[in-house]
């Protein structure tokens, strides 16, 4: 089971690295917003796996809070992009 | 048995998240990248949460997992719609092979995306 958690956490971290490359390279602002949103989702995934491997419920509470804040941040970014073009 | 099942679900969720990362990096324009990234928030996180609920079948874990799943299913659709609307109104360039562009014609369309 420890190997499973190690593989899962490594894969999720690698996916976050790929999303970060898109944040750096992204030609337009919506590309970067999408990649940052994906990084927030991957952080929630990492916290869920961490909570499963340690059996600590506080990780899941943190995951709920990060999911909430990530949604609000994405909507705020989208409003900003829209206003920039109008 | 439950260890095997939850382990398989964890690996599956991580693989879907990795696919979303590869898709966001490799897809040619904003809208295709978005459809790749929303897979991670629904299917990948869903697999991880089901694995968590199978591994820890106590009430407090299951309630938290179900609330995270319900919240992400609700908000990822709204967030993807809002970003797509902003990108479309801002005249984001489409991939060269796009067949239908239903946006008003004053926005620049079908520009070649330089960064693939």
N, CA and C atoms of all chains as a GROMACS GRO file, in nm:
protein
  606
    1UNK      N    1   0.083  -0.121   0.000
    1UNK     CA    2   0.000   0.000   0.000
    1UNK      C    3   0.086   0.126   0.000
    2UNK      N    4   0.204   0.117   0.068
    2UNK     CA    5   0.293   0.234   0.068
    2UNK      C    6   0.344   0.266  -0.070
    3UNK      N    7   0.372   0.159  -0.149
    3UNK     CA    8   0.420   0.181  -0.285
    3UNK      C    9   0.310   0.248  -0.368
    4UNK      N   10   0.184   0.206  -0.348
    4UNK     CA   11   0.073   0.266  -0.420
    4UNK      C   12   0.065   0.415  -0.392
    5UNK      N   13   0.075   0.452  -0.263
    5UNK     CA   14   0.067   0.595  -0.230
    5UNK      C   15   0.185   0.671  -0.288
    6UNK      N   16   0.305   0.609  -0.286
    6UNK     CA   17   0.422   0.678  -0.341
    6UNK      C   18   0.404   0.702  -0.490
    7UNK      N   19   0.356   0.599  -0.563
    7UNK     CA   20   0.336   0.614  -0.707
    7UNK      C   21   0.230   0.720  -0.735
    8UNK      N   22   0.119   0.718  -0.658
    8UNK     CA   23   0.012   0.813  -0.680
    8UNK      C   24   0.058   0.956  -0.655
    9UNK      N   25   0.129   0.978  -0.544
    9UNK     CA   26   0.175   1.114  -0.512
    9UNK      C   27   0.275   1.163  -0.616
   10UNK      N   28   0.365   1.074  -0.661
   10UNK     CA   29   0.464   1.115  -0.761
   10UNK      C   30   0.397   1.152  -0.893
   11UNK      N   31   0.298   1.070  -0.934
   11UNK     CA   32   0.228   1.099  -1.059
   11UNK      C   33   0.154   1.233  -1.052
   12UNK      N   34   0.088   1.258  -0.938
   12UNK     CA   35   0.015   1.385  -0.924
   12UNK      C   36   0.112   1.504  -0.925
   13UNK      N   37   0.227   1.488  -0.860
   13UNK     CA   38   0.325   1.598  -0.860
   13UNK      C   39   0.378   1.623  -1.000
   14UNK      N   40   0.399   1.514  -1.077
   14UNK     CA   41   0.447   1.531  -1.214
   14UNK      C   42   0.342   1.602  -1.300
   15UNK      N   43   0.214   1.568  -1.280
   15UNK     CA   44   0.108   1.638  -1.352
   15UNK      C   45   0.106   1.786  -1.317
   16UNK      N   46   0.131   1.819  -1.190
   16UNK     CA   47   0.136   1.960  -1.150
   16UNK      C   48   0.253   2.031  -1.217
   17UNK      N   49   0.366   1.960  -1.235
   17UNK     CA   50   0.481   2.020  -1.305
   17UNK      C   51   0.443   2.051  -1.449
   18UNK      N   52   0.373   1.956  -1.516
   18UNK     CA   53   0.331   1.980  -1.655
   18UNK      C   54   0.238   2.100  -1.664
   19UNK      N   55   0.143   2.112  -1.568
   19UNK     CA   56   0.054   2.227  -1.568
   19UNK      C   57   0.132   2.356  -1.545
   20UNK      N   58   0.237   2.349  -1.462
   20UNK     CA   59   0.316   2.470  -1.437
   20UNK      C   60   0.394   2.513  -1.561
   21UNK      N   61   0.439   2.414  -1.641
   21UNK     CA   62   0.506   2.450  -1.766
   21UNK      C   63   0.410   2.528  -1.856
   22UNK      N   64   0.282   2.487  -1.856
   22UNK     CA   65   0.184   2.562  -1.936
   22UNK      C   66   0.160   2.701  -1.878
   23UNK      N   67   0.164   2.716  -1.744
   23UNK     CA   68   0.150   2.849  -1.686
   23UNK      C   69   0.264   2.939  -1.734
   24UNK      N   70   0.386   2.886  -1.741
   24UNK     CA   71   0.499   2.968  -1.783
   24UNK      C   72   0.490   2.998  -1.932
   25UNK      N   73   0.456   2.897  -2.015
   25UNK     CA   74   0.463   2.915  -2.160
   25UNK      C   75   0.339   2.977  -2.220
   26UNK      N   76   0.221   2.955  -2.154
   26UNK     CA   77   0.091   2.986  -2.212
   26UNK      C   78   0.086   3.114  -2.291
   27UNK      N   79   0.048   3.107  -2.420
   27UNK     CA   80   0.057   3.229  -2.500
   27UNK      C   81  -0.045   3.335  -2.458
   28UNK      N   82  -0.162   3.296  -2.409
   28UNK     CA   83  -0.262   3.397  -2.371
   28UNK      C   84  -0.297   3.380  -2.224
   29UNK      N   85  -0.369   3.482  -2.173
   29UNK     CA   86  -0.407   3.480  -2.030
   29UNK      C   87  -0.503   3.367  -1.996
   30UNK      N   88  -0.606   3.335  -2.079
   30UNK     CA   89  -0.694   3.222  -2.044
   30UNK      C   90  -0.620   3.090  -2.033
   31UNK      N   91  -0.514   3.069  -2.112
   31UNK     CA   92  -0.435   2.947  -2.098
   31UNK      C   93  -0.378   2.936  -1.959
   32UNK      N   94  -0.325   3.048  -1.911
   32UNK     CA   95  -0.264   3.046  -1.778
   32UNK      C   96  -0.369   3.023  -1.670
   33UNK      N   97  -0.489   3.084  -1.689
   33UNK     CA   98  -0.596   3.066  -1.588
   33UNK      C   99  -0.637   2.919  -1.582
   34UNK      N  100  -0.649   2.854  -1.700
   34UNK     CA  101  -0.686   2.713  -1.702
   34UNK      C  102  -0.580   2.628  -1.633
   35UNK      N  103  -0.453   2.658  -1.659
   35UNK     CA  104  -0.346   2.578  -1.600
   35UNK      C  105  -0.341   2.598  -1.448
   36UNK      N  106  -0.367   2.723  -1.402
   36UNK     CA  107  -0.367   2.747  -1.257
   36UNK      C  108  -0.484   2.674  -1.192
   37UNK      N  109  -0.600   2.673  -1.261
   37UNK     CA  110  -0.716   2.600  -1.210
   37UNK      C  111  -0.684   2.450  -1.198
   38UNK      N  112  -0.615   2.396  -1.300
   38UNK     CA  113  -0.576   2.254  -1.294
   38UNK      C  114  -0.479   2.230  -1.180
   39UNK      N  115  -0.390   2.325  -1.153
   39UNK     CA  116  -0.298   2.307  -1.041
   39UNK      C  117  -0.373   2.305  -0.908
   40UNK      N  118  -0.478   2.386  -0.896
   40UNK     CA  119  -0.559   2.381  -0.774
   40UNK      C  120  -0.627   2.247  -0.757
   41UNK      N  121  -0.683   2.193  -0.867
   41UNK     CA  122  -0.747   2.061  -0.861
   41UNK      C  123  -0.646   1.955  -0.821
   42UNK      N  124  -0.523   1.964  -0.879
   42UNK     CA  125  -0.420   1.865  -0.845
   42UNK      C  126  -0.378   1.876  -0.700
   43UNK      N  127  -0.382   2.000  -0.646
   43UNK     CA  128  -0.349   2.014  -0.504
   43UNK      C  129  -0.455   1.947  -0.417
   44UNK      N  130  -0.582   1.961  -0.456
   44UNK     CA  131  -0.689   1.891  -0.384
   44UNK      C  132  -0.669   1.740  -0.392
   45UNK      N  133  -0.631   1.690  -0.511
   45UNK     CA  134  -0.604   1.546  -0.526
   45UNK      C  135  -0.491   1.502  -0.434
   46UNK      N  136  -0.382   1.581  -0.430
   46UNK     CA  137  -0.270   1.546  -0.343
   46UNK      C  138  -0.313   1.540  -0.197
   47UNK      N  139  -0.398   1.636  -0.156
   47UNK     CA  140  -0.441   1.637  -0.016
   47UNK      C  141  -0.531   1.518   0.015
   48UNK      N  142  -0.615   1.478  -0.082
   48UNK     CA  143  -0.700   1.361  -0.060
   48UNK      C  144  -0.615   1.236  -0.042
   49UNK      N  145  -0.511   1.220  -0.128
   49UNK     CA  146  -0.424   1.102  -0.116
   49UNK      C  147  -0.346   1.107   0.015
   50UNK      N  148  -0.301   1.228   0.054
   50UNK     CA  149  -0.229   1.240   0.181
   50UNK      C  150  -0.319   1.203   0.298
   51UNK      N  151  -0.447   1.247   0.292
   51UNK     CA  152  -0.540   1.211   0.398
   51UNK      C  153  -0.567   1.062   0.401
   52UNK      N  154  -0.570   0.997   0.283
   52UNK     CA  155  -0.592   0.852   0.281
   52UNK      C  156  -0.472   0.777   0.336
   53UNK      N  157  -0.349   0.825   0.305
   53UNK     CA  158  -0.232   0.749   0.347
   53UNK      C  159  -0.204   0.766   0.495
   54UNK      N  160  -0.233   0.884   0.553
   54UNK     CA  161  -0.205   0.904   0.695
   54UNK      C  162  -0.326   0.876   0.783
   55UNK      N  163  -0.447   0.873   0.725
   55UNK     CA  164  -0.565   0.856   0.808
   55UNK      C  165  -0.600   0.978   0.890
   56UNK      N  166  -0.551   1.095   0.846
   56UNK     CA  167  -0.574   1.220   0.920
   56UNK      C  168  -0.686   1.297   0.850
   57UNK      N  169  -0.791   1.333   0.927
   57UNK     CA  170  -0.906   1.397   0.863
   57UNK      C  171  -0.880   1.544   0.831
   58UNK      N  172  -0.781   1.604   0.896
   58UNK     CA  173  -0.757   1.747   0.873
   58UNK      C  174  -0.718   1.773   0.728
   59UNK      N  175  -0.652   1.677   0.662
   59UNK     CA  176  -0.617   1.694   0.521
   59UNK      C  177  -0.742   1.714   0.435
   60UNK      N  178  -0.849   1.641   0.468
   60UNK     CA  179  -0.971   1.653   0.388
   60UNK      C  180  -1.038   1.789   0.412
   61UNK      N  181  -1.032   1.840   0.536
   61UNK     CA  182  -1.086   1.974   0.560
   61UNK      C  183  -1.009   2.078   0.480
   62UNK      N  184  -0.876   2.064   0.478
   62UNK     CA  185  -0.795   2.157   0.398
   62UNK      C  186  -0.830   2.145   0.251
   63UNK      N  187  -0.855   2.021   0.204
   63UNK     CA  188  -0.892   2.001   0.062
   63UNK      C  189  -1.022   2.073   0.030
   64UNK      N  190  -1.121   2.067   0.121
   64UNK     CA  191  -1.248   2.137   0.097
   64UNK      C  192  -1.224   2.287   0.086
   65UNK      N  193  -1.144   2.342   0.177
   65UNK     CA  194  -1.120   2.487   0.177
   65UNK      C  195  -1.047   2.528   0.049
   66UNK      N  196  -0.947   2.448   0.006
   66UNK     CA  197  -0.872   2.484  -0.115
   66UNK      C  198  -0.960   2.475  -0.238
   67UNK      N  199  -1.052   2.377  -0.241
   67UNK     CA  200  -1.145   2.368  -0.354
   67UNK      C  201  -1.234   2.492  -0.361
   68UNK      N  202  -1.283   2.538  -0.246
   68UNK     CA  203  -1.366   2.660  -0.243
   68UNK      C  204  -1.288   2.780  -0.293
   69UNK      N  205  -1.168   2.802  -0.240
   69UNK     CA  206  -1.090   2.921  -0.274
   69UNK      C  207  -1.048   2.917  -0.420
   70UNK      N  208  -1.014   2.797  -0.471
   70UNK     CA  209  -0.972   2.785  -0.609
   70UNK      C  210  -1.085   2.822  -0.705
   71UNK      N  211  -1.209   2.782  -0.670
   71UNK     CA  212  -1.324   2.818  -0.755
   71UNK      C  213  -1.343   2.970  -0.759
   72UNK      N  214  -1.341   3.034  -0.640
   72UNK     CA  215  -1.360   3.179  -0.636
   72UNK      C  216  -1.249   3.251  -0.714
   73UNK      N  217  -1.125   3.202  -0.700
   73UNK     CA  218  -1.015   3.263  -0.771
   73UNK      C  219  -1.030   3.249  -0.921
   74UNK      N  220  -1.076   3.132  -0.968
   74UNK     CA  221  -1.094   3.113  -1.112
   74UNK      C  222  -1.200   3.206  -1.167
   75UNK      N  223  -1.312   3.220  -1.094
   75UNK     CA  224  -1.418   3.310  -1.142
   75UNK      C  225  -1.368   3.455  -1.144
   76UNK      N  226  -1.290   3.493  -1.044
   76UNK     CA  227  -1.237   3.630  -1.041
   76UNK      C  228  -1.142   3.654  -1.157
   77UNK      N  229  -1.054   3.556  -1.186
   77UNK     CA  230  -0.964   3.568  -1.302
   77UNK      C  231  -1.043   3.583  -1.431
   78UNK      N  232  -1.151   3.502  -1.445
   78UNK     CA  233  -1.229   3.507  -1.568
   78UNK      C  234  -1.296   3.643  -1.584
   79UNK      N  235  -1.346   3.699  -1.473
   79UNK     CA  236  -1.406   3.833  -1.481
   79UNK      C  237  -1.301   3.935  -1.524
   80UNK      N  238  -1.179   3.919  -1.472
   80UNK     CA  239  -1.071   4.012  -1.506
   80UNK      C  240  -1.036   4.002  -1.654
   81UNK      N  241  -1.028   3.880  -1.706
   81UNK     CA  242  -0.997   3.862  -1.848
   81UNK      C  243  -1.105   3.926  -1.934
   82UNK      N  244  -1.232   3.904  -1.894
   82UNK     CA  245  -1.343   3.959  -1.972
   82UNK      C  246  -1.338   4.111  -1.974
   83UNK      N  247  -1.310   4.171  -1.856
   83UNK     CA  248  -1.309   4.316  -1.848
   83UNK      C  249  -1.191   4.374  -1.924
   84UNK      N  250  -1.080   4.300  -1.928
   84UNK     CA  251  -0.963   4.350  -1.998
   84UNK      C  252  -0.991   4.365  -2.148
   85UNK      N  253  -1.076   4.277  -2.202
   85UNK     CA  254  -1.098   4.280  -2.347
   85UNK      C  255  -1.212   4.371  -2.388
   86UNK      N  256  -1.298   4.411  -2.293
   86UNK     CA  257  -1.416   4.492  -2.332
   86UNK      C  258  -1.384   4.641  -2.325
   87UNK      N  259  -0.866  -0.726   0.006
   87UNK     CA  260  -0.959  -0.698  -0.106
   87UNK      C  261  -0.988  -0.549  -0.118
   88UNK      N  262  -1.025  -0.486  -0.006
   88UNK     CA  263  -1.050  -0.342  -0.015
   88UNK      C  264  -0.921  -0.266  -0.044
   89UNK      N  265  -0.806  -0.319   0.005
   89UNK     CA  266  -0.679  -0.256  -0.026
   89UNK      C  267  -0.652  -0.259  -0.176
   90UNK      N  268  -0.678  -0.374  -0.237
   90UNK     CA  269  -0.657  -0.385  -0.382
   90UNK      C  270  -0.747  -0.287  -0.456
   91UNK      N  271  -0.876  -0.285  -0.418
   91UNK     CA  272  -0.971  -0.200  -0.490
   91UNK      C  273  -0.935  -0.053  -0.477
   92UNK      N  274  -0.906  -0.010  -0.355
   92UNK     CA  275  -0.874   0.132  -0.338
   92UNK      C  276  -0.739   0.164  -0.403
   93UNK      N  277  -0.644   0.068  -0.401
   93UNK     CA  278  -0.517   0.094  -0.468
   93UNK      C  279  -0.534   0.113  -0.617
   94UNK      N  280  -0.617   0.028  -0.678
   94UNK     CA  281  -0.642   0.042  -0.822
   94UNK      C  282  -0.710   0.176  -0.852
   95UNK      N  283  -0.804   0.216  -0.764
   95UNK     CA  284  -0.871   0.344  -0.787
   95UNK      C  285  -0.775   0.462  -0.772
   96UNK      N  286  -0.684   0.453  -0.673
   96UNK     CA  287  -0.584   0.560  -0.658
   96UNK      C  288  -0.496   0.572  -0.782
   97UNK      N  289  -0.447   0.455  -0.832
   97UNK     CA  290  -0.360   0.459  -0.950
   97UNK      C  291  -0.437   0.513  -1.071
   98UNK      N  292  -0.564   0.472  -1.083
   98UNK     CA  293  -0.645   0.519  -1.196
   98UNK      C  294  -0.666   0.671  -1.190
   99UNK      N  295  -0.698   0.721  -1.070
   99UNK     CA  296  -0.718   0.865  -1.055
   99UNK      C  297  -0.591   0.943  -1.084
  100UNK      N  298  -0.477   0.890  -1.038
  100UNK     CA  299  -0.350   0.959  -1.066
  100UNK      C  300  -0.318   0.957  -1.214
  101UNK      N  301  -0.349   0.844  -1.282
  101UNK     CA  302  -0.323   0.837  -1.426
  101UNK      C  303  -0.411   0.937  -1.501
  102UNK      N  304  -0.538   0.952  -1.458
  102UNK     CA  305  -0.625   1.049  -1.524
  102UNK      C  306  -0.575   1.192  -1.501
  103UNK      N  307  -0.526   1.219  -1.379
  103UNK     CA  308  -0.470   1.352  -1.352
  103UNK      C  309  -0.347   1.378  -1.438
  104UNK      N  310  -0.263   1.274  -1.455
  104UNK     CA  311  -0.145   1.290  -1.541
  104UNK      C  312  -0.187   1.315  -1.686
  105UNK      N  313  -0.293   1.245  -1.731
  105UNK     CA  314  -0.343   1.268  -1.868
  105UNK      C  315  -0.391   1.412  -1.883
  106UNK      N  316  -0.456   1.466  -1.779
  106UNK     CA  317  -0.501   1.605  -1.786
  106UNK      C  318  -0.382   1.699  -1.795
  107UNK      N  319  -0.276   1.669  -1.720
  107UNK     CA  320  -0.157   1.754  -1.728
  107UNK      C  321  -0.095   1.750  -1.866
  108UNK      N  322  -0.084   1.629  -1.923
  108UNK     CA  323  -0.027   1.615  -2.059
  108UNK      C  324  -0.116   1.688  -2.159
  109UNK      N  325  -0.250   1.675  -2.142
  109UNK     CA  326  -0.342   1.741  -2.234
  109UNK      C  327  -0.330   1.892  -2.228
  110UNK      N  328  -0.319   1.947  -2.106
  110UNK     CA  329  -0.305   2.092  -2.094
  110UNK      C  330  -0.175   2.138  -2.158
  111UNK      N  331  -0.071   2.055  -2.150
  111UNK     CA  332   0.056   2.096  -2.209
  111UNK      C  333   0.056   2.080  -2.361
  112UNK      N  334  -0.012   1.977  -2.416
  112UNK     CA  335   0.007   1.943  -2.556
  112UNK      C  336  -0.105   1.988  -2.648
  113UNK      N  337  -0.226   2.015  -2.593
  113UNK     CA  338  -0.339   2.050  -2.681
  113UNK      C  339  -0.314   2.186  -2.749
  114UNK      N  340  -0.372   2.206  -2.869
  114UNK     CA  341  -0.331   2.321  -2.949
  114UNK      C  342  -0.396   2.455  -2.912
  115UNK      N  343  -0.519   2.460  -2.858
  115UNK     CA  344  -0.574   2.592  -2.827
  115UNK      C  345  -0.649   2.590  -2.692
  116UNK      N  346  -0.704   2.706  -2.655
  116UNK     CA  347  -0.759   2.723  -2.520
  116UNK      C  348  -0.870   2.624  -2.491
  117UNK      N  349  -0.960   2.605  -2.588
  117UNK     CA  350  -1.082   2.528  -2.561
  117UNK      C  351  -1.052   2.378  -2.550
  118UNK      N  352  -0.959   2.330  -2.633
  118UNK     CA  353  -0.922   2.188  -2.621
  118UNK      C  354  -0.844   2.164  -2.492
  119UNK      N  355  -0.763   2.262  -2.452
  119UNK     CA  356  -0.691   2.247  -2.325
  119UNK      C  357  -0.790   2.240  -2.210
  120UNK      N  358  -0.897   2.321  -2.220
  120UNK     CA  359  -0.995   2.322  -2.111
  120UNK      C  360  -1.067   2.189  -2.100
  121UNK      N  361  -1.101   2.127  -2.214
  121UNK     CA  362  -1.170   1.998  -2.202
  121UNK      C  363  -1.077   1.891  -2.148
  122UNK      N  364  -0.944   1.909  -2.166
  122UNK     CA  365  -0.853   1.812  -2.104
  122UNK      C  366  -0.844   1.833  -1.953
  123UNK      N  367  -0.845   1.960  -1.910
  123UNK     CA  368  -0.822   1.984  -1.768
  123UNK      C  369  -0.945   1.953  -1.683
  124UNK      N  370  -1.065   1.964  -1.742
  124UNK     CA  371  -1.183   1.936  -1.659
  124UNK      C  372  -1.202   1.786  -1.636
  125UNK      N  373  -1.130   1.701  -1.714
  125UNK     CA  374  -1.134   1.557  -1.682
  125UNK      C  375  -1.075   1.529  -1.545
  126UNK      N  376  -0.966   1.602  -1.512
  126UNK     CA  377  -0.900   1.575  -1.384
  126UNK      C  378  -0.990   1.609  -1.267
  127UNK      N  379  -1.067   1.719  -1.281
  127UNK     CA  380  -1.145   1.763  -1.166
  127UNK      C  381  -1.268   1.678  -1.144
  128UNK      N  382  -1.319   1.610  -1.246
  128UNK     CA  383  -1.437   1.526  -1.224
  128UNK      C  384  -1.398   1.379  -1.211
  129UNK      N  385  -1.337   1.323  -1.316
  129UNK     CA  386  -1.312   1.178  -1.318
  129UNK      C  387  -1.194   1.140  -1.229
  130UNK      N  388  -1.082   1.215  -1.239
  130UNK     CA  389  -0.965   1.180  -1.160
  130UNK      C  390  -0.989   1.196  -1.011
  131UNK      N  391  -1.041   1.314  -0.972
  131UNK     CA  392  -1.068   1.336  -0.830
  131UNK      C  393  -1.178   1.243  -0.781
  132UNK      N  394  -1.276   1.210  -0.870
  132UNK     CA  395  -1.381   1.116  -0.830
  132UNK      C  396  -1.325   0.979  -0.797
  133UNK      N  397  -1.231   0.930  -0.882
  133UNK     CA  398  -1.168   0.800  -0.853
  133UNK      C  399  -1.093   0.805  -0.721
  134UNK      N  400  -1.017   0.913  -0.698
  134UNK     CA  401  -0.941   0.922  -0.573
  134UNK      C  402  -1.035   0.923  -0.452
  135UNK      N  403  -1.148   0.993  -0.463
  135UNK     CA  404  -1.238   1.003  -0.348
  135UNK      C  405  -1.310   0.871  -0.322
  136UNK      N  406  -1.346   0.798  -0.429
  136UNK     CA  407  -1.407   0.666  -0.408
  136UNK      C  408  -1.307   0.572  -0.344
  137UNK      N  409  -1.179   0.579  -0.387
  137UNK     CA  410  -1.076   0.498  -0.324
  137UNK      C  411  -1.059   0.531  -0.177
  138UNK      N  412  -1.064   0.662  -0.145
  138UNK     CA  413  -1.055   0.704  -0.004
  138UNK      C  414  -1.171   0.649   0.078
  139UNK      N  415  -1.293   0.658   0.021
  139UNK     CA  416  -1.411   0.611   0.095
  139UNK      C  417  -1.410   0.460   0.113
  140UNK      N  418  -1.350   0.387   0.015
  140UNK     CA  419  -1.341   0.241   0.032
  140UNK      C  420  -1.237   0.207   0.137
  141UNK      N  421  -1.126   0.283   0.139
  141UNK     CA  422  -1.020   0.249   0.233
  141UNK      C  423  -1.054   0.287   0.376
  142UNK      N  424  -1.123   0.400   0.395
  142UNK     CA  425  -1.163   0.443   0.529
  142UNK      C  426  -1.315   0.448   0.536
  143UNK      N  427  -1.383   0.338   0.561
  143UNK     CA  428  -1.531   0.342   0.555
  143UNK      C  429  -1.595   0.395   0.684
  144UNK      N  430  -1.536   0.500   0.743
  144UNK     CA  431  -1.600   0.562   0.858
  144UNK      C  432  -1.684   0.680   0.812
  145UNK      N  433  -1.780   0.719   0.896
  145UNK     CA  434  -1.873   0.824   0.854
  145UNK      C  435  -1.807   0.956   0.826
  146UNK      N  436  -1.708   0.995   0.908
  146UNK     CA  437  -1.649   1.127   0.891
  146UNK      C  438  -1.571   1.137   0.760
  147UNK      N  439  -1.501   1.029   0.720
  147UNK     CA  440  -1.429   1.030   0.593
  147UNK      C  441  -1.525   1.033   0.476
  148UNK      N  442  -1.630   0.949   0.484
  148UNK     CA  443  -1.720   0.937   0.370
  148UNK      C  444  -1.796   1.068   0.347
  149UNK      N  445  -1.837   1.134   0.457
  149UNK     CA  446  -1.910   1.260   0.441
  149UNK      C  447  -1.821   1.366   0.378
  150UNK      N  448  -1.694   1.373   0.424
  150UNK     CA  449  -1.604   1.474   0.366
  150UNK      C  450  -1.576   1.443   0.220
  151UNK      N  451  -1.553   1.314   0.188
  151UNK     CA  452  -1.527   1.278   0.048
  151UNK      C  453  -1.647   1.311  -0.040
  152UNK      N  454  -1.768   1.281   0.009
  152UNK     CA  455  -1.888   1.309  -0.072
  152UNK      C  456  -1.907   1.458  -0.090
  153UNK      N  457  -1.876   1.538   0.013
  153UNK     CA  458  -1.894   1.683  -0.003
  153UNK      C  459  -1.791   1.740  -0.100
  154UNK      N  460  -1.666   1.691  -0.094
  154UNK     CA  461  -1.566   1.738  -0.192
  154UNK      C  462  -1.610   1.701  -0.333
  155UNK      N  463  -1.658   1.577  -0.352
  155UNK     CA  464  -1.699   1.532  -0.486
  155UNK      C  465  -1.816   1.616  -0.538
  156UNK      N  466  -1.917   1.637  -0.453
  156UNK     CA  467  -2.033   1.714  -0.498
  156UNK      C  468  -1.993   1.857  -0.531
  157UNK      N  469  -1.907   1.916  -0.448
  157UNK     CA  470  -1.868   2.054  -0.472
  157UNK      C  471  -1.786   2.067  -0.601
  158UNK      N  472  -1.692   1.974  -0.624
  158UNK     CA  473  -1.611   1.985  -0.745
  158UNK      C  474  -1.695   1.959  -0.870
  159UNK      N  475  -1.791   1.865  -0.863
  159UNK     CA  476  -1.877   1.841  -0.979
  159UNK      C  477  -1.957   1.966  -1.013
  160UNK      N  478  -2.005   2.038  -0.908
  160UNK     CA  479  -2.083   2.159  -0.934
  160UNK      C  480  -1.996   2.271  -0.988
  161UNK      N  481  -1.882   2.296  -0.923
  161UNK     CA  482  -1.808   2.417  -0.957
  161UNK      C  483  -1.720   2.403  -1.079
  162UNK      N  484  -1.674   2.282  -1.114
  162UNK     CA  485  -1.583   2.274  -1.228
  162UNK      C  486  -1.658   2.308  -1.357
  163UNK      N  487  -1.785   2.269  -1.365
  163UNK     CA  488  -1.863   2.305  -1.484
  163UNK      C  489  -1.881   2.456  -1.494
  164UNK      N  490  -1.914   2.520  -1.380
  164UNK     CA  491  -1.934   2.665  -1.381
  164UNK      C  492  -1.804   2.737  -1.416
  165UNK      N  493  -1.694   2.693  -1.355
  165UNK     CA  494  -1.565   2.759  -1.381
  165UNK      C  495  -1.524   2.743  -1.526
  166UNK      N  496  -1.540   2.622  -1.582
  166UNK     CA  497  -1.504   2.600  -1.723
  166UNK      C  498  -1.590   2.687  -1.814
  167UNK      N  499  -1.720   2.700  -1.783
  167UNK     CA  500  -1.807   2.784  -1.866
  167UNK      C  501  -1.763   2.930  -1.860
  168UNK      N  502  -1.729   2.979  -1.740
  168UNK     CA  503  -1.692   3.119  -1.726
  168UNK      C  504  -1.561   3.148  -1.800
  169UNK      N  505  -1.464   3.057  -1.788
  169UNK     CA  506  -1.337   3.079  -1.858
  169UNK      C  507  -1.357   3.072  -2.009
  170UNK      N  508  -1.439   2.976  -2.055
  170UNK     CA  509  -1.461   2.964  -2.200
  170UNK      C  510  -1.530   3.088  -2.254
  171UNK      N  511  -1.625   3.144  -2.177
  171UNK     CA  512  -1.694   3.265  -2.222
  171UNK      C  513  -1.596   3.381  -2.232
  172UNK      N  514  -1.511   3.395  -2.128
  172UNK     CA  515  -1.414   3.505  -2.131
  172UNK      C  516  -1.318   3.490  -2.248
  173UNK      N  517  -1.271   3.365  -2.272
  173UNK     CA  518  -1.177   3.343  -2.382
  173UNK      C  519  -1.243   3.368  -2.517
  174UNK      N  520  -1.369   3.324  -2.532
  174UNK     CA  521  -1.437   3.342  -2.661
  174UNK      C  522  -1.465   3.490  -2.686
  175UNK      N  523  -1.508   3.564  -2.582
  175UNK     CA  524  -1.533   3.707  -2.602
  175UNK      C  525  -1.404   3.782  -2.628
  176UNK      N  526  -1.294   3.733  -2.570
  176UNK     CA  527  -1.167   3.800  -2.594
  176UNK      C  528  -1.104   3.765  -2.727
  177UNK      N  529  -1.171   3.678  -2.807
  177UNK     CA  530  -1.117   3.644  -2.938
  177UNK      C  531  -0.996   3.554  -2.930
  178UNK      N  532  -1.003   3.451  -2.848
  178UNK     CA  533  -0.891   3.359  -2.839
  178UNK      C  534  -0.875   3.285  -2.972
  179UNK      N  535  -0.752   3.270  -3.020
  179UNK     CA  536  -0.732   3.202  -3.149
  179UNK      C  537  -0.769   3.055  -3.140
  180UNK      N  538  -0.830   3.004  -3.249
  180UNK     CA  539  -0.870   2.864  -3.254
  180UNK      C  540  -0.762   2.782  -3.324
  181UNK      N  541  -0.770   2.652  -3.301
  181UNK     CA  542  -0.681   2.560  -3.371
  181UNK      C  543  -0.711   2.563  -3.520
  182UNK      N  544  -0.609   2.538  -3.602
  182UNK     CA  545  -0.627   2.549  -3.746
  182UNK      C  546  -0.726   2.448  -3.801
  183UNK      N  547  -0.736   2.331  -3.739
  183UNK     CA  548  -0.828   2.229  -3.788
  183UNK      C  549  -0.969   2.241  -3.737
  184UNK      N  550  -1.004   2.352  -3.668
  184UNK     CA  551  -1.140   2.368  -3.616
  184UNK      C  552  -1.238   2.380  -3.731
  185UNK      N  553  -1.352   2.308  -3.724
  185UNK     CA  554  -1.445   2.306  -3.837
  185UNK      C  555  -1.550   2.414  -3.827
  186UNK      N  556  -1.605   2.438  -3.706
  186UNK     CA  557  -1.715   2.533  -3.692
  186UNK      C  558  -1.674   2.642  -3.594
  187UNK      N  559  -1.690   2.767  -3.634
  187UNK     CA  560  -1.668   2.880  -3.544
  187UNK      C  561  -1.797   2.959  -3.540
  188UNK      N  562  -1.871   2.951  -3.427
  188UNK     CA  563  -2.002   3.015  -3.419
  188UNK      C  564  -1.995   3.151  -3.353
  189UNK      N  565  -1.876   3.203  -3.336
  189UNK     CA  566  -1.866   3.335  -3.276
  189UNK      C  567  -1.899   3.441  -3.381
  190UNK      N  568  -1.938   3.564  -3.338
  190UNK     CA  569  -1.959   3.671  -3.434
  190UNK      C  570  -1.832   3.698  -3.513
  191UNK      N  571  -1.849   3.742  -3.638
  191UNK     CA  572  -1.736   3.740  -3.731
  191UNK      C  573  -1.637   3.852  -3.706
  192UNK      N  574  -1.670   3.951  -3.618
  192UNK     CA  575  -1.571   4.058  -3.600
  192UNK      C  576  -1.454   4.016  -3.513
  193UNK      N  577  -1.473   3.906  -3.438
  193UNK     CA  578  -1.360   3.859  -3.359
  193UNK      C  579  -1.264   3.784  -3.451
  194UNK      N  580  -1.136   3.800  -3.431
  194UNK     CA  581  -1.040   3.729  -3.516
  194UNK      C  582  -1.047   3.579  -3.490
  195UNK      N  583  -1.066   3.502  -3.595
  195UNK     CA  584  -1.082   3.358  -3.579
  195UNK      C  585  -0.982   3.287  -3.668
  196UNK      N  586  -0.961   3.161  -3.638
  196UNK     CA  587  -0.878   3.072  -3.718
  196UNK      C  588  -0.737   3.122  -3.735
  197UNK      N  589  -0.689   3.198  -3.637
  197UNK     CA  590  -0.547   3.232  -3.642
  197UNK      C  591  -0.467   3.108  -3.605
  198UNK      N  592  -0.353   3.098  -3.664
  198UNK     CA  593  -0.269   2.984  -3.630
  198UNK      C  594  -0.210   3.008  -3.491
  199UNK      N  595  -0.218   2.905  -3.408
  199UNK     CA  596  -0.161   2.917  -3.275
  199UNK      C  597  -0.012   2.891  -3.285
  200UNK      N  598   0.066   2.986  -3.238
  200UNK     CA  599   0.210   2.973  -3.259
  200UNK      C  600   0.271   2.872  -3.163
  201UNK      N  601   0.223   2.873  -3.038
  201UNK     CA  602   0.288   2.788  -2.936
  201UNK      C  603   0.209   2.660  -2.921
  202UNK      N  604   0.266   2.550  -2.962
  202UNK     CA  605   0.191   2.425  -2.950
  202UNK      C  606   0.233   2.351  -2.826
   0.00000   0.00000   0.00000
